Amino acid sequence: MSKATAILRRNGTVVQMVGYLNFATFFMMIFCMPCFAFVAQFATGFAFAYIKQP
C-alpha cells in the first residue's frame, strides 16, 4: 500500500512539474510574442533586402 502511494506521489510530482512547465511556457509565449513578432519581421525584412540586392 505504501509503495503504491509512493509511486502515485512521485507521478503526482511529475504531473505538477509538467503543469508548472506548461504554465511557464504559456506565460513566456504571451510575454515574448511581441518580441518574437518584431524579430521575425526584422529578420524577414533583412532577408528580403539582402536577396533583392543585385
DOMI-720562 format. One record per atom (N, C-alpha, C, O, CB): residue number from 1; residue in three letters; atom name; z negated, y negated, x. Coordinates in steps of 0.05 Angstrom, whole numbers, plus 5000, padded with zeros to 4 digits. Atoms other than C-alpha are relative to their C-alpha. Glycine has a CB too. Layout:
BEGIN
(marza NUM; "Ala"; "CA"; (Z; Y; X)) ...
This chain:
BEGIN
(marza 1; "Met"; "N"; (5000; 5024; 5017)) (marza 1; "Met"; "CA"; (5000; 5000; 5000)) (marza 1; "Met"; "C"; (5000; 4975; 5017)) (marza 1; "Met"; "O"; (5015; 4956; 5013)) (marza 1; "Met"; "CB"; (4976; 5000; 4981)) (marza 2; "Ser"; "N"; (5002; 5024; 4983)) (marza 2; "Ser"; "CA"; (4981; 4951; 5055)) (marza 2; "Ser"; "C"; (5026; 4997; 5016)) (marza 2; "Ser"; "O"; (5035; 4975; 5022)) (marza 2; "Ser"; "CB"; (4976; 5002; 5019)) (marza 3; "Lys"; "N"; (4975; 5001; 4985)) (marza 3; "Lys"; "CA"; (5044; 4970; 5093)) (marza 3; "Lys"; "C"; (5022; 4987; 4982)) (marza 3; "Lys"; "O"; (5037; 4970; 4992)) (marza 3; "Lys"; "CB"; (5009; 5029; 5008)) (marza 4; "Ala"; "N"; (4980; 5011; 5018)) (marza 4; "Ala"; "CA"; (5087; 4953; 5032)) (marza 4; "Ala"; "C"; (4996; 4970; 4997)) (marza 4; "Ala"; "O"; (5015; 4954; 4997)) (marza 4; "Ala"; "CB"; (5000; 5014; 4972)) (marza 5; "Thr"; "N"; (5005; 5029; 5004)) (marza 5; "Thr"; "CA"; (5052; 4886; 5022)) (marza 5; "Thr"; "C"; (5007; 4985; 5026)) (marza 5; "Thr"; "O"; (5017; 4962; 5025)) (marza 5; "Thr"; "CB"; (4970; 4996; 4993)) (marza 6; "Ala"; "N"; (4993; 5013; 4975)) (marza 6; "Ala"; "CA"; (5061; 4870; 5096)) (marza 6; "Ala"; "C"; (5030; 4996; 5002)) (marza 6; "Ala"; "O"; (5040; 4975; 5010)) (marza 6; "Ala"; "CB"; (4990; 5017; 5024)) (marza 7; "Ile"; "N"; (4971; 5002; 4999)) (marza 7; "Ile"; "CA"; (5136; 4885; 5091)) (marza 7; "Ile"; "C"; (5009; 4978; 4980)) (marza 7; "Ile"; "O"; (5026; 4962; 4987)) (marza 7; "Ile"; "CB"; (5013; 5027; 4993)) (marza 8; "Leu"; "N"; (4993; 5021; 5020)) (marza 8; "Leu"; "CA"; (5140; 4843; 5027)) (marza 8; "Leu"; "C"; (4994; 4973; 5011)) (marza 8; "Leu"; "O"; (5009; 4954; 5007)) (marza 8; "Leu"; "CB"; (4985; 5006; 4974)) (marza 9; "Arg"; "N"; (5009; 5026; 4990)) (marza 9; "Arg"; "CA"; (5102; 4787; 5060)) (marza 9; "Arg"; "C"; (5020; 4990; 5022)) (marza 9; "Arg"; "O"; (5028; 4967; 5022)) (marza 9; "Arg"; "CB"; (4972; 5001; 5012)) (marza 10; "Arg"; "N"; (4981; 5008; 4979)) (marza 10; "Arg"; "CA"; (5149; 4788; 5121)) (marza 10; "Arg"; "C"; (5027; 4992; 4987)) (marza 10; "Arg"; "O"; (5038; 4972; 4995)) (marza 10; "Arg"; "CB"; (5004; 5024; 5019)) (marza 11; "Asn"; "N"; (4975; 5007; 5013)) (marza 11; "Asn"; "CA"; (5210; 4788; 5076)) (marza 11; "Asn"; "C"; (4998; 4973; 4986)) (marza 11; "Asn"; "O"; (5016; 4957; 4986)) (marza 11; "Asn"; "CB"; (5009; 5022; 4980)) (marza 12; "Gly"; "N"; (5004; 5025; 5014)) (marza 12; "Gly"; "CA"; (5180; 4731; 5036)) (marza 12; "Gly"; "C"; (5001; 4977; 5020)) (marza 12; "Gly"; "O"; (5013; 4956; 5014)) (marza 12; "Gly"; "CB"; (4973; 4999; 4987)) (marza 13; "Thr"; "N"; (4999; 5021; 4980)) (marza 13; "Thr"; "CA"; (5171; 4690; 5100)) (marza 13; "Thr"; "C"; (5029; 4995; 5008)) (marza 13; "Thr"; "O"; (5038; 4972; 5012)) (marza 13; "Thr"; "CB"; (4983; 5007; 5025)) (marza 14; "Val"; "N"; (4972; 5003; 4993)) (marza 14; "Val"; "CA"; (5244; 4704; 5119)) (marza 14; "Val"; "C"; (5014; 4984; 4978)) (marza 14; "Val"; "O"; (5030; 4966; 4984)) (marza 14; "Val"; "CB"; (5013; 5027; 5005)) (marza 15; "Val"; "N"; (4987; 5014; 5022)) (marza 15; "Val"; "CA"; (5267; 4682; 5050)) (marza 15; "Val"; "C"; (4992; 4971; 5000)) (marza 15; "Val"; "O"; (5008; 4953; 4995)) (marza 15; "Val"; "CB"; (4993; 5013; 4973)) (marza 16; "Gln"; "N"; (5010; 5027; 5000)) (marza 16; "Gln"; "CA"; (5223; 4620; 5055)) (marza 16; "Gln"; "C"; (5014; 4984; 5023)) (marza 16; "Gln"; "O"; (5022; 4962; 5019)) (marza 16; "Gln"; "CB"; (4969; 4999; 5004)) (marza 17; "Met"; "N"; (4987; 5013; 4977)) (marza 17; "Met"; "CA"; (5252; 4604; 5124)) (marza 17; "Met"; "C"; (5029; 4994; 4993)) (marza 17; "Met"; "O"; (5039; 4972; 4999)) (marza 17; "Met"; "CB"; (4999; 5018; 5025)) (marza 18; "Val"; "N"; (4972; 5005; 5008)) (marza 18; "Val"; "CA"; (5323; 4612; 5097)) (marza 18; "Val"; "C"; (5002; 4978; 4980)) (marza 18; "Val"; "O"; (5021; 4961; 4981)) (marza 18; "Val"; "CB"; (5013; 5026; 4989)) (marza 19; "Gly"; "N"; (5000; 5022; 5020)) (marza 19; "Gly"; "CA"; (5306; 4567; 5039)) (marza 19; "Gly"; "C"; (4996; 4973; 5013)) (marza 19; "Gly"; "O"; (5010; 4954; 5007)) (marza 19; "Gly"; "CB"; (4978; 5005; 4980)) (marza 20; "Tyr"; "N"; (5004; 5025; 4986)) (marza 20; "Tyr"; "CA"; (5279; 4514; 5086)) (marza 20; "Tyr"; "C"; (5026; 4992; 5015)) (marza 20; "Tyr"; "O"; (5033; 4969; 5016)) (marza 20; "Tyr"; "CB"; (4977; 5003; 5020)) (marza 21; "Leu"; "N"; (4976; 5005; 4985)) (marza 21; "Leu"; "CA"; (5342; 4521; 5128)) (marza 21; "Leu"; "C"; (5022; 4989; 4982)) (marza 21; "Leu"; "O"; (5035; 4970; 4989)) (marza 21; "Leu"; "CB"; (5010; 5026; 5014)) (marza 22; "Asn"; "N"; (4980; 5010; 5019)) (marza 22; "Asn"; "CA"; (5387; 4513; 5067)) (marza 22; "Asn"; "C"; (4994; 4972; 4992)) (marza 22; "Asn"; "O"; (5012; 4955; 4990)) (marza 22; "Asn"; "CB"; (5001; 5018; 4976)) (marza 23; "Phe"; "N"; (5008; 5027; 5008)) (marza 23; "Phe"; "CA"; (5347; 4452; 5046)) (marza 23; "Phe"; "C"; (5007; 4980; 5022)) (marza 23; "Phe"; "O"; (5017; 4958; 5016)) (marza 23; "Phe"; "CB"; (4970; 4999; 4993)) (marza 24; "Ala"; "N"; (4995; 5018; 4978)) (marza 24; "Ala"; "CA"; (5353; 4422; 5115)) (marza 24; "Ala"; "C"; (5030; 4995; 5003)) (marza 24; "Ala"; "O"; (5039; 4972; 5008)) (marza 24; "Ala"; "CB"; (4989; 5011; 5026)) (marza 25; "Thr"; "N"; (4971; 5003; 4998)) (marza 25; "Thr"; "CA"; (5428; 4435; 5117)) (marza 25; "Thr"; "C"; (5010; 4982; 4978)) (marza 25; "Thr"; "O"; (5027; 4964; 4983)) (marza 25; "Thr"; "CB"; (5014; 5027; 4999)) (marza 26; "Phe"; "N"; (4992; 5017; 5023)) (marza 26; "Phe"; "CA"; (5436; 4404; 5048)) (marza 26; "Phe"; "C"; (4993; 4971; 5005)) (marza 26; "Phe"; "O"; (5009; 4953; 5001)) (marza 26; "Phe"; "CB"; (4987; 5010; 4974)) (marza 27; "Phe"; "N"; (5010; 5027; 4993)) (marza 27; "Phe"; "CA"; (5395; 4344; 5070)) (marza 27; "Phe"; "C"; (5018; 4987; 5020)) (marza 27; "Phe"; "O"; (5026; 4964; 5017)) (marza 27; "Phe"; "CB"; (4971; 5001; 5010)) (marza 28; "Met"; "N"; (4984; 5011; 4979)) (marza 28; "Met"; "CA"; (5435; 4335; 5133)) (marza 28; "Met"; "C"; (5028; 4994; 4990)) (marza 28; "Met"; "O"; (5041; 4974; 4998)) (marza 28; "Met"; "CB"; (5001; 5019; 5024)) (marza 29; "Met"; "N"; (4973; 5003; 5010)) (marza 29; "Met"; "CA"; (5501; 4343; 5095)) (marza 29; "Met"; "C"; (5001; 4974; 4984)) (marza 29; "Met"; "O"; (5019; 4958; 4987)) (marza 29; "Met"; "CB"; (5008; 5024; 4982)) (marza 30; "Ile"; "N"; (5001; 5024; 5017)) (marza 30; "Ile"; "CA"; (5481; 4288; 5045)) (marza 30; "Ile"; "C"; (4998; 4975; 5019)) (marza 30; "Ile"; "O"; (5012; 4955; 5014)) (marza 30; "Ile"; "CB"; (4977; 5000; 4980)) (marza 31; "Phe"; "N"; (5004; 5024; 4983)) (marza 31; "Phe"; "CA"; (5458; 4241; 5101)) (marza 31; "Phe"; "C"; (5022; 4995; 5019)) (marza 31; "Phe"; "O"; (5028; 4972; 5025)) (marza 31; "Phe"; "CB"; (4974; 5004; 5015)) (marza 32; "Cys"; "N"; (4980; 5004; 4979)) (marza 32; "Cys"; "CA"; (5514; 4254; 5151)) (marza 32; "Cys"; "C"; (5028; 4999; 4988)) (marza 32; "Cys"; "O"; (5047; 4996; 5003)) (marza 32; "Cys"; "CB"; (4998; 5023; 5020)) (marza 33; "Met"; "N"; (4973; 5000; 5012)) (marza 33; "Met"; "CA"; (5572; 4256; 5101)) (marza 33; "Met"; "C"; (5015; 4975; 5007)) (marza 33; "Met"; "O"; (5038; 4976; 5014)) (marza 33; "Met"; "CB"; (4998; 5004; 4970)) (marza 34; "Pro"; "N"; (4985; 5025; 4993)) (marza 34; "Pro"; "CA"; (5590; 4182; 5112)) (marza 34; "Pro"; "C"; (5007; 5000; 5030)) (marza 34; "Pro"; "O"; (5030; 4992; 5037)) (marza 34; "Pro"; "CB"; (4983; 4976; 4994)) (marza 35; "Cys"; "N"; (4994; 4999; 4971)) (marza 35; "Cys"; "CA"; (5585; 4193; 5188)) (marza 35; "Cys"; "C"; (5024; 5018; 5005)) (marza 35; "Cys"; "O"; (5043; 5012; 5019)) (marza 35; "Cys"; "CB"; (4976; 5009; 5016)) (marza 36; "Phe"; "N"; (4978; 4981; 4997)) (marza 36; "Phe"; "CA"; (5630; 4254; 5183)) (marza 36; "Phe"; "C"; (5026; 4989; 4990)) (marza 36; "Phe"; "O"; (5047; 4992; 5003)) (marza 36; "Phe"; "CB"; (4993; 5027; 4986)) (marza 37; "Ala"; "N"; (4975; 5012; 5011)) (marza 37; "Ala"; "CA"; (5680; 4217; 5139)) (marza 37; "Ala"; "C"; (5010; 4979; 5019)) (marza 37; "Ala"; "O"; (5035; 4978; 5024)) (marza 37; "Ala"; "CB"; (4994; 4988; 4972)) (marza 38; "Phe"; "N"; (4992; 5021; 4981)) (marza 38; "Phe"; "CA"; (5681; 4159; 5188)) (marza 38; "Phe"; "C"; (5013; 5012; 5025)) (marza 38; "Phe"; "O"; (5034; 5003; 5034)) (marza 38; "Phe"; "CB"; (4977; 4982; 5007)) (marza 39; "Val"; "N"; (4989; 4987; 4976)) (marza 39; "Val"; "CA"; (5691; 4204; 5248)) (marza 39; "Val"; "C"; (5026; 5013; 4995)) (marza 39; "Val"; "O"; (5045; 5012; 5011)) (marza 39; "Val"; "CB"; (4979; 5021; 5011)) (marza 40; "Ala"; "N"; (4975; 4987; 5007)) (marza 40; "Ala"; "CA"; (5745; 4244; 5213)) (marza 40; "Ala"; "C"; (5022; 4980; 4996)) (marza 40; "Ala"; "O"; (5044; 4984; 5006)) (marza 40; "Ala"; "CB"; (4997; 5018; 4974)) (marza 41; "Gln"; "N"; (4980; 5021; 5004)) (marza 41; "Gln"; "CA"; (5781; 4181; 5191)) (marza 41; "Gln"; "C"; (5009; 4989; 5027)) (marza 41; "Gln"; "O"; (5033; 4986; 5032)) (marza 41; "Gln"; "CB"; (4989; 4978; 4982)) (marza 42; "Phe"; "N"; (4994; 5012; 4973)) (marza 42; "Phe"; "CA"; (5776; 4152; 5262)) (marza 42; "Phe"; "C"; (5017; 5020; 5016)) (marza 42; "Phe"; "O"; (5036; 5012; 5029)) (marza 42; "Phe"; "CB"; (4974; 4994; 5015)) (marza 43; "Ala"; "N"; (4985; 4980; 4984)) (marza 43; "Ala"; "CA"; (5800; 4218; 5293)) (marza 43; "Ala"; "C"; (5028; 5003; 4990)) (marza 43; "Ala"; "O"; (5047; 5005; 5006)) (marza 43; "Ala"; "CB"; (4985; 5027; 4998)) (marza 44; "Thr"; "N"; (4973; 4996; 5010)) (marza 44; "Thr"; "CA"; (5859; 4226; 5246)) (marza 44; "Thr"; "C"; (5017; 4975; 5006)) (marza 44; "Thr"; "O"; (5040; 4977; 5013)) (marza 44; "Thr"; "CB"; (5000; 5005; 4969)) (marza 45; "Gly"; "N"; (4985; 5024; 4994)) (marza 45; "Gly"; "CA"; (5879; 4153; 5255)) (marza 45; "Gly"; "C"; (5008; 4999; 5030)) (marza 45; "Gly"; "O"; (5031; 4992; 5036)) (marza 45; "Gly"; "CB"; (4983; 4975; 4994)) (marza 46; "Phe"; "N"; (4994; 4999; 4971)) (marza 46; "Phe"; "CA"; (5874; 4161; 5331)) (marza 46; "Phe"; "C"; (5022; 5020; 5006)) (marza 46; "Phe"; "O"; (5040; 5015; 5022)) (marza 46; "Phe"; "CB"; (4975; 5006; 5016)) (marza 47; "Ala"; "N"; (4980; 4979; 4995)) (marza 47; "Ala"; "CA"; (5914; 4226; 5329)) (marza 47; "Ala"; "C"; (5028; 4990; 4990)) (marza 47; "Ala"; "O"; (5048; 4994; 5004)) (marza 47; "Ala"; "CB"; (4992; 5026; 4985)) (marza 48; "Phe"; "N"; (4974; 5010; 5010)) (marza 48; "Phe"; "CA"; (5969; 4194; 5285)) (marza 48; "Phe"; "C"; (5011; 4979; 5019)) (marza 48; "Phe"; "O"; (5035; 4979; 5024)) (marza 48; "Phe"; "CB"; (4997; 4990; 4972)) (marza 49; "Ala"; "N"; (4990; 5021; 4982)) (marza 49; "Ala"; "CA"; (5973; 4133; 5331)) (marza 49; "Ala"; "C"; (5010; 5013; 5026)) (marza 49; "Ala"; "O"; (5030; 5004; 5037)) (marza 49; "Ala"; "CB"; (4977; 4980; 5005)) (marza 50; "Tyr"; "N"; (4992; 4987; 4975)) (marza 50; "Tyr"; "CA"; (5976; 4179; 5392)) (marza 50; "Tyr"; "C"; (5026; 5015; 4996)) (marza 50; "Tyr"; "O"; (5043; 5015; 5014)) (marza 50; "Tyr"; "CB"; (4978; 5019; 5009)) (marza 51; "Ile"; "N"; (4976; 4984; 5005)) (marza 51; "Ile"; "CA"; (6030; 4223; 5360)) (marza 51; "Ile"; "C"; (5024; 4981; 4997)) (marza 51; "Ile"; "O"; (5046; 4987; 5006)) (marza 51; "Ile"; "CB"; (4997; 5018; 4975)) (marza 52; "Lys"; "N"; (4978; 5018; 5005)) (marza 52; "Lys"; "CA"; (6072; 4163; 5338)) (marza 52; "Lys"; "C"; (5010; 4985; 5025)) (marza 52; "Lys"; "O"; (5031; 4974; 5025)) (marza 52; "Lys"; "CB"; (4991; 4979; 4979)) (marza 53; "Gln"; "N"; (4991; 5013; 4975)) (marza 53; "Gln"; "CA"; (6075; 4136; 5409)) (marza 53; "Gln"; "C"; (5025; 5013; 5011)) (marza 53; "Gln"; "O"; (5027; 5038; 5011)) (marza 53; "Gln"; "CB"; (4977; 5000; 5021)) (marza 54; "Pro"; "N"; (4975; 4989; 4989)) (marza 54; "Pro"; "CA"; (6144; 4145; 5440)) (marza 54; "Pro"; "C"; (4995; 5013; 5027)) (marza 54; "Pro"; "O"; (5013; 5024; 5039)) (marza 54; "Pro"; "CB"; (5021; 4979; 5003)) 
